[in-house]
């Protein structure tokens, strides 16, 4: 099982790259994010997820551990194969995926090619716990995930709804409220959280 390749980038295509390791060229499929950072002729260390099928052995490459871990998480969801997982990682960073799942922001999750509304809903529901368990999200994202698990109608949810009604995207509002409540404390009044949230979003 191939877990890592260390060599020289031989070629970069729209959805894959060839990494030359001691004269052997390995074809590695990767996200647009990873491919943008691979330079032909330059050395590279690529983390690899090897998937063995009946008719082929496919290598999927990542420059960051977080991206590889999210690839593994995403492909546990029914309907998300390797190609769709790479499409998601090409459109959203690991942090953005974590924040969207924490905020249950299905609109953001449906942005990547190949992800429709039903699959976005499945990603939001099935990965809510895994996003926090893998510890990939930033502290603000973790706070948002904690807030997301609070009972419906809570102060946090009311504040998020108010900001959404003012025209902000749900994922942005969720992150702002999470940061504000972390700073102001759990006893903060709703109007104070909304005001602070607006100031946070205006930065």
MODELLER restraints for C-alpha pairs under 7 A, 6 or more apart:
rsr = mdl.restraints
at = mdl.atoms
rsr.add(forms.Gaussian(group=physical.xy_distance, feature=features.Distance(at['CA:1:A'], at['CA:50:A']), mean=6.52, stdev=0.5))
rsr.add(forms.Gaussian(group=physical.xy_distance, feature=features.Distance(at['CA:2:A'], at['CA:48:A']), mean=6.48, stdev=0.5))
rsr.add(forms.Gaussian(group=physical.xy_distance, feature=features.Distance(at['CA:2:A'], at['CA:50:A']), mean=6.09, stdev=0.5))
rsr.add(forms.Gaussian(group=physical.xy_distance, feature=features.Distance(at['CA:3:A'], at['CA:47:A']), mean=6.07, stdev=0.5))
rsr.add(forms.Gaussian(group=physical.xy_distance, feature=features.Distance(at['CA:3:A'], at['CA:48:A']), mean=4.70, stdev=0.5))
rsr.add(forms.Gaussian(group=physical.xy_distance, feature=features.Distance(at['CA:3:A'], at['CA:49:A']), mean=6.10, stdev=0.5))
rsr.add(forms.Gaussian(group=physical.xy_distance, feature=features.Distance(at['CA:4:A'], at['CA:46:A']), mean=5.65, stdev=0.5))
rsr.add(forms.Gaussian(group=physical.xy_distance, feature=features.Distance(at['CA:4:A'], at['CA:47:A']), mean=4.46, stdev=0.5))
rsr.add(forms.Gaussian(group=physical.xy_distance, feature=features.Distance(at['CA:4:A'], at['CA:48:A']), mean=5.00, stdev=0.5))
rsr.add(forms.Gaussian(group=physical.xy_distance, feature=features.Distance(at['CA:5:A'], at['CA:45:A']), mean=5.71, stdev=0.5))
rsr.add(forms.Gaussian(group=physical.xy_distance, feature=features.Distance(at['CA:5:A'], at['CA:46:A']), mean=5.15, stdev=0.5))
rsr.add(forms.Gaussian(group=physical.xy_distance, feature=features.Distance(at['CA:5:A'], at['CA:47:A']), mean=6.50, stdev=0.5))
rsr.add(forms.Gaussian(group=physical.xy_distance, feature=features.Distance(at['CA:6:A'], at['CA:21:A']), mean=6.41, stdev=0.5))
rsr.add(forms.Gaussian(group=physical.xy_distance, feature=features.Distance(at['CA:6:A'], at['CA:44:A']), mean=5.87, stdev=0.5))
rsr.add(forms.Gaussian(group=physical.xy_distance, feature=features.Distance(at['CA:6:A'], at['CA:45:A']), mean=4.36, stdev=0.5))
rsr.add(forms.Gaussian(group=physical.xy_distance, feature=features.Distance(at['CA:6:A'], at['CA:46:A']), mean=6.36, stdev=0.5))
rsr.add(forms.Gaussian(group=physical.xy_distance, feature=features.Distance(at['CA:7:A'], at['CA:19:A']), mean=6.10, stdev=0.5))
rsr.add(forms.Gaussian(group=physical.xy_distance, feature=features.Distance(at['CA:7:A'], at['CA:20:A']), mean=5.43, stdev=0.5))
rsr.add(forms.Gaussian(group=physical.xy_distance, feature=features.Distance(at['CA:7:A'], at['CA:21:A']), mean=4.58, stdev=0.5))
rsr.add(forms.Gaussian(group=physical.xy_distance, feature=features.Distance(at['CA:7:A'], at['CA:43:A']), mean=5.54, stdev=0.5))
rsr.add(forms.Gaussian(group=physical.xy_distance, feature=features.Distance(at['CA:7:A'], at['CA:44:A']), mean=5.66, stdev=0.5))
rsr.add(forms.Gaussian(group=physical.xy_distance, feature=features.Distance(at['CA:7:A'], at['CA:45:A']), mean=6.57, stdev=0.5))
rsr.add(forms.Gaussian(group=physical.xy_distance, feature=features.Distance(at['CA:8:A'], at['CA:19:A']), mean=5.63, stdev=0.5))
rsr.add(forms.Gaussian(group=physical.xy_distance, feature=features.Distance(at['CA:8:A'], at['CA:20:A']), mean=5.16, stdev=0.5))
rsr.add(forms.Gaussian(group=physical.xy_distance, feature=features.Distance(at['CA:8:A'], at['CA:21:A']), mean=6.68, stdev=0.5))
rsr.add(forms.Gaussian(group=physical.xy_distance, feature=features.Distance(at['CA:8:A'], at['CA:41:A']), mean=5.97, stdev=0.5))
rsr.add(forms.Gaussian(group=physical.xy_distance, feature=features.Distance(at['CA:8:A'], at['CA:42:A']), mean=5.53, stdev=0.5))
rsr.add(forms.Gaussian(group=physical.xy_distance, feature=features.Distance(at['CA:8:A'], at['CA:43:A']), mean=4.22, stdev=0.5))
rsr.add(forms.Gaussian(group=physical.xy_distance, feature=features.Distance(at['CA:8:A'], at['CA:44:A']), mean=5.78, stdev=0.5))
rsr.add(forms.Gaussian(group=physical.xy_distance, feature=features.Distance(at['CA:9:A'], at['CA:18:A']), mean=6.11, stdev=0.5))
rsr.add(forms.Gaussian(group=physical.xy_distance, feature=features.Distance(at['CA:9:A'], at['CA:19:A']), mean=4.61, stdev=0.5))
rsr.add(forms.Gaussian(group=physical.xy_distance, feature=features.Distance(at['CA:9:A'], at['CA:20:A']), mean=6.12, stdev=0.5))
rsr.add(forms.Gaussian(group=physical.xy_distance, feature=features.Distance(at['CA:9:A'], at['CA:38:A']), mean=6.85, stdev=0.5))
rsr.add(forms.Gaussian(group=physical.xy_distance, feature=features.Distance(at['CA:9:A'], at['CA:39:A']), mean=6.38, stdev=0.5))
rsr.add(forms.Gaussian(group=physical.xy_distance, feature=features.Distance(at['CA:9:A'], at['CA:40:A']), mean=4.87, stdev=0.5))
rsr.add(forms.Gaussian(group=physical.xy_distance, feature=features.Distance(at['CA:9:A'], at['CA:41:A']), mean=5.38, stdev=0.5))
rsr.add(forms.Gaussian(group=physical.xy_distance, feature=features.Distance(at['CA:9:A'], at['CA:42:A']), mean=5.76, stdev=0.5))
rsr.add(forms.Gaussian(group=physical.xy_distance, feature=features.Distance(at['CA:9:A'], at['CA:43:A']), mean=6.19, stdev=0.5))
rsr.add(forms.Gaussian(group=physical.xy_distance, feature=features.Distance(at['CA:9:A'], at['CA:44:A']), mean=6.50, stdev=0.5))
rsr.add(forms.Gaussian(group=physical.xy_distance, feature=features.Distance(at['CA:10:A'], at['CA:18:A']), mean=5.31, stdev=0.5))
rsr.add(forms.Gaussian(group=physical.xy_distance, feature=features.Distance(at['CA:10:A'], at['CA:19:A']), mean=5.51, stdev=0.5))
rsr.add(forms.Gaussian(group=physical.xy_distance, feature=features.Distance(at['CA:10:A'], at['CA:20:A']), mean=5.87, stdev=0.5))
rsr.add(forms.Gaussian(group=physical.xy_distance, feature=features.Distance(at['CA:10:A'], at['CA:40:A']), mean=5.51, stdev=0.5))
rsr.add(forms.Gaussian(group=physical.xy_distance, feature=features.Distance(at['CA:10:A'], at['CA:41:A']), mean=6.07, stdev=0.5))
rsr.add(forms.Gaussian(group=physical.xy_distance, feature=features.Distance(at['CA:11:A'], at['CA:17:A']), mean=5.47, stdev=0.5))
rsr.add(forms.Gaussian(group=physical.xy_distance, feature=features.Distance(at['CA:11:A'], at['CA:18:A']), mean=5.10, stdev=0.5))
rsr.add(forms.Gaussian(group=physical.xy_distance, feature=features.Distance(at['CA:11:A'], at['CA:40:A']), mean=5.62, stdev=0.5))
rsr.add(forms.Gaussian(group=physical.xy_distance, feature=features.Distance(at['CA:12:A'], at['CA:18:A']), mean=6.50, stdev=0.5))
rsr.add(forms.Gaussian(group=physical.xy_distance, feature=features.Distance(at['CA:12:A'], at['CA:35:A']), mean=6.89, stdev=0.5))
rsr.add(forms.Gaussian(group=physical.xy_distance, feature=features.Distance(at['CA:12:A'], at['CA:40:A']), mean=6.78, stdev=0.5))
rsr.add(forms.Gaussian(group=physical.xy_distance, feature=features.Distance(at['CA:15:A'], at['CA:29:A']), mean=5.92, stdev=0.5))
rsr.add(forms.Gaussian(group=physical.xy_distance, feature=features.Distance(at['CA:15:A'], at['CA:30:A']), mean=5.98, stdev=0.5))
rsr.add(forms.Gaussian(group=physical.xy_distance, feature=features.Distance(at['CA:15:A'], at['CA:31:A']), mean=6.72, stdev=0.5))
rsr.add(forms.Gaussian(group=physical.xy_distance, feature=features.Distance(at['CA:15:A'], at['CA:32:A']), mean=6.81, stdev=0.5))
rsr.add(forms.Gaussian(group=physical.xy_distance, feature=features.Distance(at['CA:16:A'], at['CA:27:A']), mean=6.84, stdev=0.5))
rsr.add(forms.Gaussian(group=physical.xy_distance, feature=features.Distance(at['CA:16:A'], at['CA:28:A']), mean=5.44, stdev=0.5))
rsr.add(forms.Gaussian(group=physical.xy_distance, feature=features.Distance(at['CA:16:A'], at['CA:29:A']), mean=4.09, stdev=0.5))
rsr.add(forms.Gaussian(group=physical.xy_distance, feature=features.Distance(at['CA:16:A'], at['CA:30:A']), mean=5.41, stdev=0.5))
rsr.add(forms.Gaussian(group=physical.xy_distance, feature=features.Distance(at['CA:17:A'], at['CA:27:A']), mean=5.85, stdev=0.5))
rsr.add(forms.Gaussian(group=physical.xy_distance, feature=features.Distance(at['CA:17:A'], at['CA:28:A']), mean=5.32, stdev=0.5))
rsr.add(forms.Gaussian(group=physical.xy_distance, feature=features.Distance(at['CA:17:A'], at['CA:29:A']), mean=6.45, stdev=0.5))
rsr.add(forms.Gaussian(group=physical.xy_distance, feature=features.Distance(at['CA:18:A'], at['CA:25:A']), mean=5.80, stdev=0.5))
rsr.add(forms.Gaussian(group=physical.xy_distance, feature=features.Distance(at['CA:18:A'], at['CA:26:A']), mean=5.29, stdev=0.5))
rsr.add(forms.Gaussian(group=physical.xy_distance, feature=features.Distance(at['CA:18:A'], at['CA:27:A']), mean=4.59, stdev=0.5))
rsr.add(forms.Gaussian(group=physical.xy_distance, feature=features.Distance(at['CA:18:A'], at['CA:28:A']), mean=6.08, stdev=0.5))
rsr.add(forms.Gaussian(group=physical.xy_distance, feature=features.Distance(at['CA:19:A'], at['CA:25:A']), mean=5.41, stdev=0.5))
rsr.add(forms.Gaussian(group=physical.xy_distance, feature=features.Distance(at['CA:19:A'], at['CA:26:A']), mean=5.19, stdev=0.5))
rsr.add(forms.Gaussian(group=physical.xy_distance, feature=features.Distance(at['CA:19:A'], at['CA:27:A']), mean=6.69, stdev=0.5))
rsr.add(forms.Gaussian(group=physical.xy_distance, feature=features.Distance(at['CA:20:A'], at['CA:26:A']), mean=6.35, stdev=0.5))
rsr.add(forms.Gaussian(group=physical.xy_distance, feature=features.Distance(at['CA:27:A'], at['CA:59:A']), mean=6.93, stdev=0.5))
rsr.add(forms.Gaussian(group=physical.xy_distance, feature=features.Distance(at['CA:28:A'], at['CA:59:A']), mean=5.02, stdev=0.5))
rsr.add(forms.Gaussian(group=physical.xy_distance, feature=features.Distance(at['CA:28:A'], at['CA:60:A']), mean=5.28, stdev=0.5))
rsr.add(forms.Gaussian(group=physical.xy_distance, feature=features.Distance(at['CA:28:A'], at['CA:61:A']), mean=5.62, stdev=0.5))
rsr.add(forms.Gaussian(group=physical.xy_distance, feature=features.Distance(at['CA:29:A'], at['CA:59:A']), mean=6.21, stdev=0.5))
rsr.add(forms.Gaussian(group=physical.xy_distance, feature=features.Distance(at['CA:29:A'], at['CA:60:A']), mean=4.72, stdev=0.5))
rsr.add(forms.Gaussian(group=physical.xy_distance, feature=features.Distance(at['CA:29:A'], at['CA:61:A']), mean=6.03, stdev=0.5))
rsr.add(forms.Gaussian(group=physical.xy_distance, feature=features.Distance(at['CA:30:A'], at['CA:60:A']), mean=5.65, stdev=0.5))
rsr.add(forms.Gaussian(group=physical.xy_distance, feature=features.Distance(at['CA:30:A'], at['CA:61:A']), mean=5.18, stdev=0.5))
rsr.add(forms.Gaussian(group=physical.xy_distance, feature=features.Distance(at['CA:30:A'], at['CA:62:A']), mean=6.58, stdev=0.5))
rsr.add(forms.Gaussian(group=physical.xy_distance, feature=features.Distance(at['CA:30:A'], at['CA:86:A']), mean=6.55, stdev=0.5))
rsr.add(forms.Gaussian(group=physical.xy_distance, feature=features.Distance(at['CA:31:A'], at['CA:86:A']), mean=4.99, stdev=0.5))
rsr.add(forms.Gaussian(group=physical.xy_distance, feature=features.Distance(at['CA:31:A'], at['CA:87:A']), mean=6.69, stdev=0.5))
rsr.add(forms.Gaussian(group=physical.xy_distance, feature=features.Distance(at['CA:31:A'], at['CA:89:A']), mean=5.97, stdev=0.5))
rsr.add(forms.Gaussian(group=physical.xy_distance, feature=features.Distance(at['CA:31:A'], at['CA:90:A']), mean=4.82, stdev=0.5))
rsr.add(forms.Gaussian(group=physical.xy_distance, feature=features.Distance(at['CA:32:A'], at['CA:90:A']), mean=4.81, stdev=0.5))
rsr.add(forms.Gaussian(group=physical.xy_distance, feature=features.Distance(at['CA:33:A'], at['CA:90:A']), mean=5.43, stdev=0.5))
rsr.add(forms.Gaussian(group=physical.xy_distance, feature=features.Distance(at['CA:34:A'], at['CA:62:A']), mean=6.12, stdev=0.5))
rsr.add(forms.Gaussian(group=physical.xy_distance, feature=features.Distance(at['CA:34:A'], at['CA:63:A']), mean=6.16, stdev=0.5))
rsr.add(forms.Gaussian(group=physical.xy_distance, feature=features.Distance(at['CA:46:A'], at['CA:61:A']), mean=5.73, stdev=0.5))
rsr.add(forms.Gaussian(group=physical.xy_distance, feature=features.Distance(at['CA:46:A'], at['CA:62:A']), mean=5.57, stdev=0.5))
rsr.add(forms.Gaussian(group=physical.xy_distance, feature=features.Distance(at['CA:46:A'], at['CA:63:A']), mean=5.32, stdev=0.5))
rsr.add(forms.Gaussian(group=physical.xy_distance, feature=features.Distance(at['CA:47:A'], at['CA:61:A']), mean=5.50, stdev=0.5))
rsr.add(forms.Gaussian(group=physical.xy_distance, feature=features.Distance(at['CA:47:A'], at['CA:62:A']), mean=5.04, stdev=0.5))
rsr.add(forms.Gaussian(group=physical.xy_distance, feature=features.Distance(at['CA:47:A'], at['CA:63:A']), mean=6.06, stdev=0.5))
rsr.add(forms.Gaussian(group=physical.xy_distance, feature=features.Distance(at['CA:48:A'], at['CA:59:A']), mean=6.27, stdev=0.5))
rsr.add(forms.Gaussian(group=physical.xy_distance, feature=features.Distance(at['CA:48:A'], at['CA:60:A']), mean=5.46, stdev=0.5))
rsr.add(forms.Gaussian(group=physical.xy_distance, feature=features.Distance(at['CA:48:A'], at['CA:61:A']), mean=4.58, stdev=0.5))
rsr.add(forms.Gaussian(group=physical.xy_distance, feature=features.Distance(at['CA:48:A'], at['CA:62:A']), mean=6.39, stdev=0.5))
rsr.add(forms.Gaussian(group=physical.xy_distance, feature=features.Distance(at['CA:49:A'], at['CA:59:A']), mean=5.91, stdev=0.5))
rsr.add(forms.Gaussian(group=physical.xy_distance, feature=features.Distance(at['CA:49:A'], at['CA:60:A']), mean=5.14, stdev=0.5))
rsr.add(forms.Gaussian(group=physical.xy_distance, feature=features.Distance(at['CA:49:A'], at['CA:61:A']), mean=6.50, stdev=0.5))
rsr.add(forms.Gaussian(group=physical.xy_distance, feature=features.Distance(at['CA:50:A'], at['CA:58:A']), mean=5.88, stdev=0.5))
rsr.add(forms.Gaussian(group=physical.xy_distance, feature=features.Distance(at['CA:50:A'], at['CA:59:A']), mean=4.77, stdev=0.5))
rsr.add(forms.Gaussian(group=physical.xy_distance, feature=features.Distance(at['CA:50:A'], at['CA:60:A']), mean=6.43, stdev=0.5))
rsr.add(forms.Gaussian(group=physical.xy_distance, feature=features.Distance(at['CA:51:A'], at['CA:57:A']), mean=5.89, stdev=0.5))
rsr.add(forms.Gaussian(group=physical.xy_distance, feature=features.Distance(at['CA:51:A'], at['CA:58:A']), mean=5.22, stdev=0.5))
rsr.add(forms.Gaussian(group=physical.xy_distance, feature=features.Distance(at['CA:51:A'], at['CA:59:A']), mean=6.43, stdev=0.5))
rsr.add(forms.Gaussian(group=physical.xy_distance, feature=features.Distance(at['CA:52:A'], at['CA:58:A']), mean=6.33, stdev=0.5))
rsr.add(forms.Gaussian(group=physical.xy_distance, feature=features.Distance(at['CA:62:A'], at['CA:68:A']), mean=5.73, stdev=0.5))
rsr.add(forms.Gaussian(group=physical.xy_distance, feature=features.Distance(at['CA:66:A'], at['CA:94:A']), mean=6.39, stdev=0.5))
rsr.add(forms.Gaussian(group=physical.xy_distance, feature=features.Distance(at['CA:66:A'], at['CA:136:A']), mean=6.30, stdev=0.5))
rsr.add(forms.Gaussian(group=physical.xy_distance, feature=features.Distance(at['CA:67:A'], at['CA:94:A']), mean=5.99, stdev=0.5))
rsr.add(forms.Gaussian(group=physical.xy_distance, feature=features.Distance(at['CA:70:A'], at['CA:94:A']), mean=6.71, stdev=0.5))
rsr.add(forms.Gaussian(group=physical.xy_distance, feature=features.Distance(at['CA:71:A'], at['CA:85:A']), mean=5.87, stdev=0.5))
rsr.add(forms.Gaussian(group=physical.xy_distance, feature=features.Distance(at['CA:74:A'], at['CA:80:A']), mean=6.52, stdev=0.5))
rsr.add(forms.Gaussian(group=physical.xy_distance, feature=features.Distance(at['CA:74:A'], at['CA:85:A']), mean=5.96, stdev=0.5))
rsr.add(forms.Gaussian(group=physical.xy_distance, feature=features.Distance(at['CA:75:A'], at['CA:81:A']), mean=5.58, stdev=0.5))
rsr.add(forms.Gaussian(group=physical.xy_distance, feature=features.Distance(at['CA:75:A'], at['CA:82:A']), mean=6.45, stdev=0.5))
rsr.add(forms.Gaussian(group=physical.xy_distance, feature=features.Distance(at['CA:75:A'], at['CA:85:A']), mean=6.41, stdev=0.5))
rsr.add(forms.Gaussian(group=physical.xy_distance, feature=features.Distance(at['CA:77:A'], at['CA:123:A']), mean=6.87, stdev=0.5))
rsr.add(forms.Gaussian(group=physical.xy_distance, feature=features.Distance(at['CA:84:A'], at['CA:114:A']), mean=6.00, stdev=0.5))
rsr.add(forms.Gaussian(group=physical.xy_distance, feature=features.Distance(at['CA:87:A'], at['CA:112:A']), mean=5.85, stdev=0.5))
rsr.add(forms.Gaussian(group=physical.xy_distance, feature=features.Distance(at['CA:87:A'], at['CA:113:A']), mean=6.15, stdev=0.5))
rsr.add(forms.Gaussian(group=physical.xy_distance, feature=features.Distance(at['CA:88:A'], at['CA:112:A']), mean=5.16, stdev=0.5))
rsr.add(forms.Gaussian(group=physical.xy_distance, feature=features.Distance(at['CA:91:A'], at['CA:112:A']), mean=5.65, stdev=0.5))
rsr.add(forms.Gaussian(group=physical.xy_distance, feature=features.Distance(at['CA:95:A'], at['CA:136:A']), mean=6.95, stdev=0.5))
rsr.add(forms.Gaussian(group=physical.xy_distance, feature=features.Distance(at['CA:95:A'], at['CA:137:A']), mean=5.28, stdev=0.5))
rsr.add(forms.Gaussian(group=physical.xy_distance, feature=features.Distance(at['CA:95:A'], at['CA:138:A']), mean=6.72, stdev=0.5))
rsr.add(forms.Gaussian(group=physical.xy_distance, feature=features.Distance(at['CA:98:A'], at['CA:131:A']), mean=5.75, stdev=0.5))
rsr.add(forms.Gaussian(group=physical.xy_distance, feature=features.Distance(at['CA:98:A'], at['CA:137:A']), mean=5.48, stdev=0.5))
rsr.add(forms.Gaussian(group=physical.xy_distance, feature=features.Distance(at['CA:98:A'], at['CA:141:A']), mean=6.75, stdev=0.5))
rsr.add(forms.Gaussian(group=physical.xy_distance, feature=features.Distance(at['CA:99:A'], at['CA:141:A']), mean=5.34, stdev=0.5))
rsr.add(forms.Gaussian(group=physical.xy_distance, feature=features.Distance(at['CA:99:A'], at['CA:171:A']), mean=6.70, stdev=0.5))
rsr.add(forms.Gaussian(group=physical.xy_distance, feature=features.Distance(at['CA:100:A'], at['CA:108:A']), mean=6.42, stdev=0.5))
rsr.add(forms.Gaussian(group=physical.xy_distance, feature=features.Distance(at['CA:100:A'], at['CA:109:A']), mean=6.61, stdev=0.5))
rsr.add(forms.Gaussian(group=physical.xy_distance, feature=features.Distance(at['CA:100:A'], at['CA:171:A']), mean=5.88, stdev=0.5))
rsr.add(forms.Gaussian(group=physical.xy_distance, feature=features.Distance(at['CA:101:A'], at['CA:124:A']), mean=4.93, stdev=0.5))
rsr.add(forms.Gaussian(group=physical.xy_distance, feature=features.Distance(at['CA:101:A'], at['CA:127:A']), mean=6.97, stdev=0.5))
rsr.add(forms.Gaussian(group=physical.xy_distance, feature=features.Distance(at['CA:101:A'], at['CA:128:A']), mean=5.80, stdev=0.5))
rsr.add(forms.Gaussian(group=physical.xy_distance, feature=features.Distance(at['CA:102:A'], at['CA:128:A']), mean=6.21, stdev=0.5))
rsr.add(forms.Gaussian(group=physical.xy_distance, feature=features.Distance(at['CA:102:A'], at['CA:144:A']), mean=5.96, stdev=0.5))
rsr.add(forms.Gaussian(group=physical.xy_distance, feature=features.Distance(at['CA:102:A'], at['CA:145:A']), mean=4.30, stdev=0.5))
rsr.add(forms.Gaussian(group=physical.xy_distance, feature=features.Distance(at['CA:102:A'], at['CA:148:A']), mean=5.98, stdev=0.5))
rsr.add(forms.Gaussian(group=physical.xy_distance, feature=features.Distance(at['CA:103:A'], at['CA:144:A']), mean=6.77, stdev=0.5))
rsr.add(forms.Gaussian(group=physical.xy_distance, feature=features.Distance(at['CA:103:A'], at['CA:145:A']), mean=6.86, stdev=0.5))
rsr.add(forms.Gaussian(group=physical.xy_distance, feature=features.Distance(at['CA:103:A'], at['CA:148:A']), mean=6.13, stdev=0.5))
rsr.add(forms.Gaussian(group=physical.xy_distance, feature=features.Distance(at['CA:103:A'], at['CA:171:A']), mean=5.61, stdev=0.5))
rsr.add(forms.Gaussian(group=physical.xy_distance, feature=features.Distance(at['CA:103:A'], at['CA:174:A']), mean=5.97, stdev=0.5))
rsr.add(forms.Gaussian(group=physical.xy_distance, feature=features.Distance(at['CA:104:A'], at['CA:124:A']), mean=5.44, stdev=0.5))
rsr.add(forms.Gaussian(group=physical.xy_distance, feature=features.Distance(at['CA:105:A'], at['CA:170:A']), mean=6.42, stdev=0.5))
rsr.add(forms.Gaussian(group=physical.xy_distance, feature=features.Distance(at['CA:105:A'], at['CA:171:A']), mean=5.90, stdev=0.5))
rsr.add(forms.Gaussian(group=physical.xy_distance, feature=features.Distance(at['CA:106:A'], at['CA:120:A']), mean=5.41, stdev=0.5))
rsr.add(forms.Gaussian(group=physical.xy_distance, feature=features.Distance(at['CA:106:A'], at['CA:121:A']), mean=5.94, stdev=0.5))
rsr.add(forms.Gaussian(group=physical.xy_distance, feature=features.Distance(at['CA:106:A'], at['CA:124:A']), mean=6.70, stdev=0.5))
rsr.add(forms.Gaussian(group=physical.xy_distance, feature=features.Distance(at['CA:109:A'], at['CA:120:A']), mean=5.29, stdev=0.5))
rsr.add(forms.Gaussian(group=physical.xy_distance, feature=features.Distance(at['CA:110:A'], at['CA:116:A']), mean=5.53, stdev=0.5))
rsr.add(forms.Gaussian(group=physical.xy_distance, feature=features.Distance(at['CA:110:A'], at['CA:117:A']), mean=5.97, stdev=0.5))
rsr.add(forms.Gaussian(group=physical.xy_distance, feature=features.Distance(at['CA:110:A'], at['CA:120:A']), mean=5.22, stdev=0.5))
rsr.add(forms.Gaussian(group=physical.xy_distance, feature=features.Distance(at['CA:132:A'], at['CA:142:A']), mean=6.43, stdev=0.5))
rsr.add(forms.Gaussian(group=physical.xy_distance, feature=features.Distance(at['CA:132:A'], at['CA:145:A']), mean=6.99, stdev=0.5))
rsr.add(forms.Gaussian(group=physical.xy_distance, feature=features.Distance(at['CA:140:A'], at['CA:175:A']), mean=6.65, stdev=0.5))
rsr.add(forms.Gaussian(group=physical.xy_distance, feature=features.Distance(at['CA:140:A'], at['CA:178:A']), mean=6.55, stdev=0.5))
rsr.add(forms.Gaussian(group=physical.xy_distance, feature=features.Distance(at['CA:140:A'], at['CA:179:A']), mean=5.97, stdev=0.5))
rsr.add(forms.Gaussian(group=physical.xy_distance, feature=features.Distance(at['CA:141:A'], at['CA:175:A']), mean=6.69, stdev=0.5))
rsr.add(forms.Gaussian(group=physical.xy_distance, feature=features.Distance(at['CA:143:A'], at['CA:178:A']), mean=5.53, stdev=0.5))
rsr.add(forms.Gaussian(group=physical.xy_distance, feature=features.Distance(at['CA:144:A'], at['CA:174:A']), mean=6.29, stdev=0.5))
rsr.add(forms.Gaussian(group=physical.xy_distance, feature=features.Distance(at['CA:144:A'], at['CA:175:A']), mean=5.89, stdev=0.5))
rsr.add(forms.Gaussian(group=physical.xy_distance, feature=features.Distance(at['CA:144:A'], at['CA:178:A']), mean=4.92, stdev=0.5))
rsr.add(forms.Gaussian(group=physical.xy_distance, feature=features.Distance(at['CA:147:A'], at['CA:156:A']), mean=6.68, stdev=0.5))
rsr.add(forms.Gaussian(group=physical.xy_distance, feature=features.Distance(at['CA:147:A'], at['CA:178:A']), mean=6.74, stdev=0.5))
rsr.add(forms.Gaussian(group=physical.xy_distance, feature=features.Distance(at['CA:155:A'], at['CA:190:A']), mean=6.07, stdev=0.5))
rsr.add(forms.Gaussian(group=physical.xy_distance, feature=features.Distance(at['CA:156:A'], at['CA:177:A']), mean=6.63, stdev=0.5))
rsr.add(forms.Gaussian(group=physical.xy_distance, feature=features.Distance(at['CA:159:A'], at['CA:177:A']), mean=6.94, stdev=0.5))
rsr.add(forms.Gaussian(group=physical.xy_distance, feature=features.Distance(at['CA:159:A'], at['CA:190:A']), mean=6.46, stdev=0.5))
rsr.add(forms.Gaussian(group=physical.xy_distance, feature=features.Distance(at['CA:159:A'], at['CA:193:A']), mean=6.68, stdev=0.5))
rsr.add(forms.Gaussian(group=physical.xy_distance, feature=features.Distance(at['CA:159:A'], at['CA:194:A']), mean=5.57, stdev=0.5))
rsr.add(forms.Gaussian(group=physical.xy_distance, feature=features.Distance(at['CA:160:A'], at['CA:173:A']), mean=5.44, stdev=0.5))
rsr.add(forms.Gaussian(group=physical.xy_distance, feature=features.Distance(at['CA:160:A'], at['CA:174:A']), mean=5.76, stdev=0.5))
rsr.add(forms.Gaussian(group=physical.xy_distance, feature=features.Distance(at['CA:160:A'], at['CA:177:A']), mean=6.58, stdev=0.5))
rsr.add(forms.Gaussian(group=physical.xy_distance, feature=features.Distance(at['CA:163:A'], at['CA:173:A']), mean=5.97, stdev=0.5))
rsr.add(forms.Gaussian(group=physical.xy_distance, feature=features.Distance(at['CA:164:A'], at['CA:170:A']), mean=5.78, stdev=0.5))
rsr.add(forms.Gaussian(group=physical.xy_distance, feature=features.Distance(at['CA:164:A'], at['CA:173:A']), mean=6.60, stdev=0.5))
rsr.add(forms.Gaussian(group=physical.xy_distance, feature=features.Distance(at['CA:176:A'], at['CA:197:A']), mean=5.40, stdev=0.5))
rsr.add(forms.Gaussian(group=physical.xy_distance, feature=features.Distance(at['CA:176:A'], at['CA:200:A']), mean=6.00, stdev=0.5))
rsr.add(forms.Gaussian(group=physical.xy_distance, feature=features.Distance(at['CA:176:A'], at['CA:201:A']), mean=6.49, stdev=0.5))
rsr.add(forms.Gaussian(group=physical.xy_distance, feature=features.Distance(at['CA:177:A'], at['CA:193:A']), mean=6.91, stdev=0.5))
rsr.add(forms.Gaussian(group=physical.xy_distance, feature=features.Distance(at['CA:177:A'], at['CA:197:A']), mean=5.63, stdev=0.5))
rsr.add(forms.Gaussian(group=physical.xy_distance, feature=features.Distance(at['CA:180:A'], at['CA:193:A']), mean=6.47, stdev=0.5))
rsr.add(forms.Gaussian(group=physical.xy_distance, feature=features.Distance(at['CA:180:A'], at['CA:196:A']), mean=6.38, stdev=0.5))
rsr.add(forms.Gaussian(group=physical.xy_distance, feature=features.Distance(at['CA:180:A'], at['CA:197:A']), mean=6.27, stdev=0.5))
rsr.add(forms.Gaussian(group=physical.xy_distance, feature=features.Distance(at['CA:181:A'], at['CA:193:A']), mean=6.84, stdev=0.5))
